[in-house]
């Protein structure tokens, strides 16, 4: 039975991919920007100024 457990552990190691840190940072920035945009966008589609986005904490540089 231990060989099955060892094989399972090896499979989990291969399945678990460690993403580079900049991937995680980019994902966090995108999600934060999305959370900022959600309440600012409305059904009428009025544009939102860059200044307003900047004030809310929107990140333009990825």
Secondary structure, 3 states (H helix, E strand, C coil): CHHHHHHHHHHHHHHCCCCCHHHHHHHHHHHHHHHHHHHHCCCCCCCCCHHHHHHHCCCCCC
